[in-house]
Amino acid sequence: METIILKDDFTSQLTDEQFFWFCQQNKDLRIERNHKLETVIMSPVTSLSGAHSLEVARQLANWAIAAGTGLSFDSSAGFTLPDKSVFSPDASWISNEKWNALSEDDKDRFAPVCPEFVIEVRSKSDSLDDLQKKMELWLKNGAHLAWLIDPREKMSYLYRPNKPVETVKGLDKKLVGEGPVAGFVLDLSLLRN
């Protein structure tokens, strides 16, 4: 199944609250909203892609716990970005300062905050071009660092604001965090096929 984009008058006019409840009523679907307020429904990823995403999230979570400077999130967490899109990256991190500035109600919804660090893992059905555009949107909405990892092609793309995209070839490498996630190291060799 490919991605379905709903281009109707009803879902495009949903408030943030209504969109949240729409997603809660359809928990079995992977749903996001783009900056045009179109509802995006995605198919589940393959088992291999799920393993890759979990490994990335595991390494980030382990580091976040040890560092104690922020919280990590998995692919099921949605965030409402400044451009009104709602995205769920495969793994993300938010500093304690940013997280603690949110109300308890905001934390228990699609928090109105852009993670400072995001990781997207390309699955078999993902378009590389679409994911690259999404990475740029993460930066435009406030991410300080964004990594796109393509395990099948053994390529990683590192995005930073106002800098060219850096590419890293091979899964025998380690990606090193910087800025808000200085000290985080992602071992790509653990993304087994």
C-alpha positions in Angstrom: 0.0 0.0 0.0 1.3 3.4 -0.9 0.7 6.7 1.0 -2.8 8.1 0.7 -3.3 11.9 0.9 -6.8 13.0 1.7 -7.6 16.1 -0.2 -11.1 16.9 1.1 -12.7 19.9 2.6 -13.6 18.1 5.9 -10.2 16.8 7.1 -8.3 19.9 5.8 -10.4 22.1 8.1 -9.9 20.1 11.3 -8.5 22.1 14.2 -5.5 20.7 16.0 -7.8 19.3 18.7 -10.1 17.7 16.1 -7.2 16.2 14.2 -5.9 14.7 17.4 -9.2 13.0 18.1 -9.5 11.9 14.5 -6.1 10.1 14.9 -7.3 8.7 18.3 -10.4 7.2 16.6 -8.2 5.6 13.9 -5.4 4.2 16.1 -4.7 1.3 13.7 -3.6 3.8 11.0 -0.3 5.7 10.7 -1.5 9.2 10.2 0.3 12.5 9.7 -0.7 16.0 8.5 1.3 18.0 6.1 1.8 21.8 6.0 -1.1 22.1 3.5 -3.3 20.5 6.3 -3.8 17.4 4.1 -4.2 14.2 6.1 -1.6 11.6 5.1 -2.3 7.9 5.7 0.7 5.6 5.5 0.9 1.8 5.4 2.6 -0.1 8.1 6.3 -0.6 7.4 7.9 -3.9 6.7 9.2 -6.0 9.6 12.8 -5.3 8.6 12.1 -1.5 8.5 10.5 -1.8 11.9 13.6 -3.5 13.3 15.8 -0.7 11.8 13.6 2.0 13.3 13.5 0.3 16.7 17.3 -0.1 16.8 17.8 3.6 16.0 15.3 4.6 18.7 16.9 2.2 21.2 20.3 3.7 20.8 18.9 7.2 21.1 16.9 6.3 24.2 19.9 4.7 25.9 22.0 7.8 25.3 19.2 10.1 26.4 18.8 8.2 29.7 22.5 8.3 30.3 22.9 12.0 29.3 19.9 13.2 31.3 19.5 16.3 29.2 16.3 15.5 27.4 13.7 12.9 26.4 13.7 10.6 23.4 10.6 9.5 21.5 9.8 6.6 19.2 7.9 6.6 15.9 4.5 6.6 17.6 4.9 10.1 19.0 3.3 12.9 17.0 4.4 16.6 17.2 2.5 19.6 15.9 5.0 21.9 14.2 4.9 25.6 13.7 3.7 25.2 10.1 0.7 23.2 11.5 1.9 19.9 10.1 1.9 16.9 12.5 4.8 14.5 11.9 5.9 11.4 13.7 9.7 10.8 13.1 11.1 7.4 13.7 13.2 8.7 16.6 13.5 12.1 18.1 14.9 14.1 21.1 13.7 17.2 22.9 15.7 19.0 25.6 14.4 19.1 29.2 14.1 22.9 28.9 11.9 22.7 25.9 9.8 19.8 27.2 9.3 21.3 30.6 8.1 24.5 29.1 5.0 22.6 27.7 1.8 22.3 29.7 0.8 18.9 31.0 -2.1 19.0 28.5 0.2 19.8 25.6 2.5 16.9 26.6 -0.5 14.5 26.5 -1.4 15.4 22.9 0.6 16.0 19.7 2.9 18.4 21.5 3.2 21.8 19.9 6.9 21.6 19.6 9.5 20.7 17.1 12.1 18.2 18.4 15.6 19.6 18.3 16.9 16.3 16.8 15.0 13.9 14.5 15.9 10.6 12.7 13.9 9.2 9.9 14.6 5.7 8.6 13.7 5.0 5.0 11.5 1.9 4.5 11.0 -0.1 1.4 7.8 1.9 0.4 9.2 5.4 1.2 10.1 7.7 -1.6 13.7 9.1 -1.1 12.7 12.4 -2.7 9.6 12.8 -0.4 11.7 12.0 2.7 14.4 14.5 1.7 11.8 17.2 1.4 10.4 16.2 4.8 13.9 16.5 6.3 14.0 20.1 5.0 10.6 20.7 6.6 12.0 19.5 10.0 14.7 22.1 9.8 12.4 24.9 8.7 10.2 24.1 11.7 13.1 24.3 14.2 15.1 21.1 14.3 18.8 21.7 14.9 19.9 18.4 13.4 18.1 15.8 11.3 19.3 12.4 10.0 17.8 10.4 7.2 19.0 6.8 7.2 18.5 4.6 4.2 19.6 1.1 5.3 18.7 -0.6 2.0 21.0 1.7 0.0 23.5 2.0 2.9 23.4 5.8 2.8 22.8 8.4 5.5 22.0 12.1 4.9 22.8 14.6 7.7 20.8 17.8 7.7 21.8 21.0 9.6 20.3 24.5 9.2 21.9 26.7 6.6 24.4 24.0 5.6 24.7 21.6 2.7 23.4 18.1 3.3 26.3 15.7 4.3 26.2 12.2 3.0 27.7 9.1 4.7 28.1 5.9 2.6 28.0 2.5 4.3 26.6 0.9 7.4 30.0 0.2 8.8 30.1 3.8 10.1 29.0 5.7 13.3 27.1 8.9 13.1 28.2 11.4 15.7 25.7 13.8 17.3 26.4 17.5 17.7 24.7 20.6 19.1 21.9 19.6 21.4 22.8 15.9 21.1 26.6 16.2 21.3 27.9 12.9 22.7 25.3 10.7 21.0 26.8 8.1 18.6 24.6 6.0 16.4 26.3 2.7 15.4 24.9 2.0 11.9 26.4 -1.5 11.9 23.6 -2.6 14.2 21.0 -2.1 11.5 21.1 -5.7 10.3 19.4 -7.0 7.1 
